[in-house]
Amino acid sequence: MMSPRITQLDPDPAHPGAVKVMVDGRPFCTVHQALVEGGGLVVGAEWDEISRESAGRAADEEAAWRTLLKALERRSFSVGEIRRRLTQKGHPPQAVDYAVDRAQGLRLLDDAAFAHQFVQSRASRGRGPARLRQDLRMRSVADQHIDAALRDQWPEPESALELAAGLAKRRLRQLSALPRDVRRRRLLGYLARRGFSGAQVHDLIRRLLTDAEPPAAS
């Protein structure tokens, strides 16, 4: 009985860079083109255990790559986020490494760019430095990228106070009927949740509350 052989290696029109593997005229799997270009699979070659294992690994890698691309169609991800996502989807570790390395090589994943985009978009929604740092760390972004993104958004440490002041003024108008101590506590909590804290924030709220007090009767 003749051993099975690779009969076709056809580009997958639906997935650029992928190749369909046919064994004895039947579809077996789809692998990334790098395996074929590297000589790992050749038409006419015997479909032995080594070929099957090599194709199986490449098929896993191609599947992880497709999952990564589908995720990036919806939104941007940090490297750590996409690694967790691929792992949760059940892709093997070596396939996850392949997909992430390939995406980084094509600049589809870039934690420095991701951090800048994240800070810029969230700051426009009222997020402060502390909250942004926490959120990015949860996404496994390195501190060096976080620091650079925050510096670009707020070159001077005090510049973030302008955003905090605007948020506090709007919130203060909603709390005008409450006693001063209650307004102070609520403003501090409100700004802390948004990522603003420290002595400068306390001083800011004190000044805003003082400015909001009605003038003393003469």
N, C-alpha and C positions, 0 to 999 in steps of 0.2 A: 504494500500500500504506500502510495507516494505521500511524503510529508506536505502539510499545507504550506502555501507560499503567498507572498505579498503580490497581488495581481494589479493593484492600482493605488496611486497616491494622487488624489485629485484636490486642487484648491477648493476650499469651502466658499462659495460665492456669498453666503450670508454672513461670514465672519472672516474679514481680511486677516491674513497671517496664519490661518488655520488650514489644516490638510486632513482630508478624509482618507482613512486607511481601509483598503479592501483586501480581504484574505480569501483566496479561492473564489473571487467574484462576489463575495458578500461583505457588507459593511461591518467593520469591527469596532472602530473608535475614531475620534477626531483628535488630532494632536497639533501642537504649535509647529510652525514651519521650521523653527530652528533645529528640531530633531532631524528633519528630512535634509535640510541643507548641510548639516554636520555629518551626514552619511549614516545616521543611526538606523534609517529605514531605506531600503532600496527595492524597487520593483523587481520581482523575480527571486528575491532572497528567500531563504527558508524561514518559515514562521516558527522559530524555535523558542525555547524558554527565555533566552536573553532578549530576543525581539519583543516578546510579549511583555516582559517586565519593563523594558525601556519604553514601549508604547504606552503601557499602563501609567507610568509616572508622568509621561508627557501629556497624556489625556487628563490626568488629575490637574496638572499645571494649567492646561488650557481651560478647564472648567473653572478654576479659581480666577483666572484672568477675565473670563466672561462675567463672573459674578462681580468682580471689582469694577469693570466698565459699566455694568448696569447700575451699580450703586452710585458711581460718579455722574451718571446722567441725571440723577435726582438732586444731588447737592455735593459740595466739596467735603472732603474728609482729611483729617490728619492721618499720619502713618499709623499711629497707635490705634486710632478708631477703626481703620480699615482692616488692620490685622485682627482685631477682636471680632469684627463682623464676619470675616472669612472663616475664622476658626469656629464661630458659633454656627455657621452654615454647614459645618462638617468637613471642610477642606483639610487635607493632610498638611502637616507643618511645612514640608518641602515645597508643596504647591503654593502655600501662602507666601513663603519666601520668594519663590519665583515671580508670582504676580506682583508683589510689592516692589521687588527689585526692578522689574520691567517697567512698572509705572513711574518709579523714581527716575529711571534712565530717560524716560520720555517727558519728564517734568509734569506728569499728571498728578503726582504727589510731591508736595514741597512744603514742609512744616513752617519754614520761614514765611513763605507767601501766605500760607493758610492763617498763621497768627496775625499777620497784618490785615488781611481781609476780615478776619473775625473781630479784631479790635475795632476796626473802622466801622463796621456795620453795627456792632452792638453798642458802641459809644454813641452813635446817632440815635439809639433808642433809650439812652439814659443810663447805660451801665458804666460804673466807675472802675478804677484800676484794680482794686482788691477783688471785686467780683469777676472781672475779666481774667485776672491771673488764676483764680480758683477754677473758673470754667475751662481754661486752656490746659491747666494741669490735669484736670479730669479727663481730658482728651489726649493725655500723654505727650503733650508738646513740651519740649525742653525749655528750661528757664531762659537760656540765651536767646531763643526766638521770641519768647514772651517779653523779655526786657526790651529787645529792639523794637518790637511792635508798639509797646507802651510809650517808649521814648519818642517814636515818630508821631504818635497821636498827641502826646502832651510833652513837648520838649522841656518845659519847666515844670517841676513838681507842683507849683501853685496853679498851673493852668487848668488842671482838672477841677479846681474849685469853682471855676466859672460855670461849668456844667452842673456841679452840685448846687450852686446858688440858684440857678434857674429852676431846677427841680424843687428845691426847698421853697422858693417863693410861690410857685404854683400850688404846692401842697399846703402851704401856710394859709392861703386864702380859703381852703376847704375846712380848715380847723379854727377859723376865727372866733367861733362861739365858745371854744373851750378855754379853761384856765391856762395860764402861762406854763405851769409845770407840766401839764398834760400835753400841750402843744410841743414843748421841748422834747419830752420823751418820745412822742410819736414821730417827730421830725428826725431825731437821732436814729430810731429804729428803721424808718423809711429809707434814709440815706445809707445806713449800714447794709441793708438788704441789697441795695443797688451798687454797693462797692465803694462807699465813701465813709471813712472813719478817721479818727485821730484828733489831735489837739486843734488843728486848723478847722476841722469840721465843727467841733464844739464852739470855737470862737465865731465861726460863721453864723451858726444858729443863734448864738447869744446876740449878735449884732442885728440879725433879722427880727428877732423877737422885740428887741429894744426899739427898733425903727417902727415896728407895727403898733407900739403902745400909743394910745391917744395922748395928745399934749396935756400936761397938767393944767388944771384950772388956775387962772391968775387971781 
